[in-house]
């Protein structure tokens, strides 16, 4: 069966520090991968998605970047965190465009102080 | 463009009462529709999906939704809610030709004992 792992679960980082969140999927190949952010009262915001290794589409200009070094690994990074980067980050995967739905990870609560 | 509208940001309902969470989408072409549930500090979980066929779709936890093409709606219903149904619910759509799903802004269901 397919599983998605996302870590860490919680993170407190000072302003200006770097960030690296990792997401891995098991039990499938060539998944579409997604990074979402939930900020208080703002719903789900798609940050990045990837349809293959090294292929990253950015949805919102921001302080973050994403990389897909392996087929089932998706990394969200920042060189210098801002207060506004605080939020709940969710990784998800789908088969192709997602006609059968997305499967989400358990999320990372990031607090920038 | 595809868009998903969830008309109610919060819905309070008494335990064992019925509930309907409303969702409308904008599309004149083929569409796949989904409902997700998110419990506090967790990722989203797929409740049900409509791909084709019967317009009444049954999902997990006793929820069901009805696809209404003429009204471009996909409302979620449960005949009798439990305290454990307290969560945020997201409607989502994937329109033909688009690469990714669009999510609504979410509806917080609060079940009152």
HADDOCK unambig.tbl for C-alpha pairs under 7 A between the chains (distance, minus, plus):
assign (segid A and resid 43 and name CA) (segid B and resid 105 and name CA) 4.91 0.50 0.50
assign (segid A and resid 43 and name CA) (segid B and resid 106 and name CA) 6.45 0.50 0.50
assign (segid A and resid 44 and name CA) (segid B and resid 105 and name CA) 6.88 0.50 0.50
assign (segid A and resid 90 and name CA) (segid B and resid 43 and name CA) 6.68 0.50 0.50
assign (segid A and resid 97 and name CA) (segid B and resid 99 and name CA) 5.24 0.50 0.50
assign (segid A and resid 97 and name CA) (segid B and resid 100 and name CA) 5.55 0.50 0.50
assign (segid A and resid 98 and name CA) (segid B and resid 100 and name CA) 6.68 0.50 0.50
assign (segid A and resid 98 and name CA) (segid B and resid 101 and name CA) 6.84 0.50 0.50
assign (segid A and resid 99 and name CA) (segid B and resid 32 and name CA) 6.48 0.50 0.50
assign (segid A and resid 99 and name CA) (segid B and resid 94 and name CA) 6.85 0.50 0.50
assign (segid A and resid 104 and name CA) (segid B and resid 43 and name CA) 5.60 0.50 0.50
assign (segid A and resid 104 and name CA) (segid B and resid 44 and name CA) 5.73 0.50 0.50
assign (segid A and resid 104 and name CA) (segid B and resid 45 and name CA) 6.90 0.50 0.50
assign (segid A and resid 105 and name CA) (segid B and resid 43 and name CA) 5.58 0.50 0.50
assign (segid A and resid 106 and name CA) (segid B and resid 42 and name CA) 5.13 0.50 0.50
assign (segid A and resid 106 and name CA) (segid B and resid 43 and name CA) 4.40 0.50 0.50
assign (segid A and resid 107 and name CA) (segid B and resid 42 and name CA) 6.24 0.50 0.50
assign (segid A and resid 107 and name CA) (segid B and resid 43 and name CA) 5.62 0.50 0.50
